[in-house]
Amino acid sequence: MLLQMLLLPVYLRLFVGPGLFDVIDVAPFVEAFLLLIVTPLTLAAITQSLAARLRAARRLMDLMQALMVPLMMATLAVVVASQIDAVRADASSLLVVVPIYITFLIAVIPLGLLTARALKQNVPATRAMVFSGATRNSLVVLPLALALPETLALAAVVVVTQTLVELVGMVIYVRIVPHVVPHPAAATP
């Protein structure tokens, strides 16, 4: 994720061209980055650090872990609801990127397996490697894409489309990955 954030200016320059900073006002971009990415990551790190030392913080971590899936579902629902009209309006432009996202999801499986094998990972770690490789933290990048000027508004819609494709991909992965990375006990007759 950190590598993605560091490479974002490079990607933007590649797509927008050398006049990137003529088109983009850096202030909203930096503000979105600090408020919506750095602050939550910092608070999470502090909470995890405290959880190791304080019982109340451990209870907070347990509560937050229990709320993680419902909160993520609510976040996704809000994001999709806020951007669905834009996705619908730009559907013809977005159809160009969908095969790229699908190809990535397909390619991640063998890449994850090779990486896990090279690192001598066990079955749960291998499955986690494949799943985490397939998700590209699009919701982390979305605030940055939303901070772009109106002329680059399609970027946010592309990020939402990526999220939608990843969601469908994760549903398929839940069915496929246990067969691709079977537990050793399940592999023996």
N, C-alpha and C positions, 0 to 999 in steps of 0.2 A: 504494500500500500504506500509506504514512504517513497519507494522508487517511482510509483505511478505519479505521486504528487510532485516529485522533483522533475519528472519528465513532462509534466503537463505544459509548461511554457515552451518546451521544445516541440511538442506536438502542435500546439497552437501556432507557433511560428511556421511550422511546416505547412499547416493547412491554410493559414491566413496569409502568410507571406512575410516579406521583410518589413512591411508597414504595420506590423502587429501592434506596436505601442501607439501608433497614430489612431488606430481603430478602438483600442481598449483603454478605458480609464482604469488604471491600476488600483485606485483607492477602494472601490467596491469589491474588487477581486480580493485584495488583501484583507479587507474587513470580513468578508465571507469566510475566508480561509482561517482567520484568527478566531472568529466567533463560533463558527459551525464545525470546525475540524480540530484546531489546536486546543481550544478550551475544553471540549468534551474528552479528548484524549488525555489531557493533563489531569482533569478531574478523575477519570477512570484510573490513571496510574496512581494518583494519591489515594483513592479509595482502596485499590488493591494493596498498596503499601500498608495502609492502616489496618486492613483486614488481617494481615499477618500478625498484628500486634494487639488489636483491640477486639474484644468479643462483640461489642455493638456494631463495629464496622463489619465483622464477619456476618452478623445477622443482616445488615444492609446488603452485603454482597449476595447472600442467599436469596434475599427478596428480589434484588435486581436480576439475578439469574433466573428466578421463577417468572419474572415479568418480561424477560428478553423476547421470547417468541410472540406473546400478545402485542408488545410494543412495536416489534418489527412489522407485524401484520398491520397494525394501525398506521404506522409510518408509510408502508407500501400503499395502503388504501388511500391515504391522503395524497401521496405523490401521484398515483395513477389518476385519481379523481381530478386533481388540479391540472393535469397535463393531457388528459385523454382527448379533449377537443383539438389541441395542437397536434397530437399524434394522428388523429383522424384527418385533419386538414392537410397535413404533410405526408400522408400515407404513401403517395407515389415516390417521393424522395426517400422515404425511410425504407422502402422495400429493397433498395440497393444495399443497405448495410446488414439486413437480416441474414443473408447467406454468409456474410463474414462472421457474424456472431455464432451461427450454427456450426460453421467450419471450426471455429475456435473451440466450441464445446466438444466436438468430435476429436479434435487433435489433443485436447488436454488429457484424455484418458490414457493413451499410450505414453505421453510425456510424464504424467503423474506416476504411472507404473515404473517407467525407467528411472525417474528421480528417486522414488521410494526404494527400488531395488539397489540403486547405487548407494543410498544411505542406510541400507539394510533395515528398513522399517518393518514393523509387524503389521498384521492385517488391519487393525483399527487405524493405525497411523497412515497406512497406505490409502485407505479409503478417505481419510481426512485430507490427505495430500491431493487426491483427485478432486474432491469437492471444493477445497479452498482454491485450487488452481483455476477452477471453472468460474468462480465468482470474482469479478474484477472491481469490487467496491464502488459500483456505479453510484450508489446513493451518497457516498462520501464526496464524489466529484460533482454531483448535481448542484449543490449550493454555488460552486465555482462557475459551473456552466450557466446558472441562472443570473450570476453577476455580470455576465457578458452583455455587451450592448445589443440593442434590438436587431442590428444587422446580422448578428450571430445567434439569434434566438433558436435557430434550428439545432444548435449544439445541445441545448437542454432536452429537446425532444428526442434527439438521438440517444442521449443518456437514458431517458425513460424507456425508449424502445429496447435498449440493451438490457435494462432491468427486467422488462417483460419477457424477453427471450430467455434470459437467465432463469427466471422463475419457472418457465415451462421446462427448460433444460434440467433444473434441479428435480422436478417431479419425475422426469424420465431417468435421471441419474439414480434416484432412490430405488428404482426397479432394476436398473442395469448394473450398477457398481457392485452389489453383492454377488452377482454372477461372474463379473470380470475379476473381482478380488474376493474369491470365496474363502470362508474360514477353513483352516486345515481340517477340522473335525467334520465339516460338511462335505469335504472333497473325498473322504474315504468312504467306500461302500459299506 
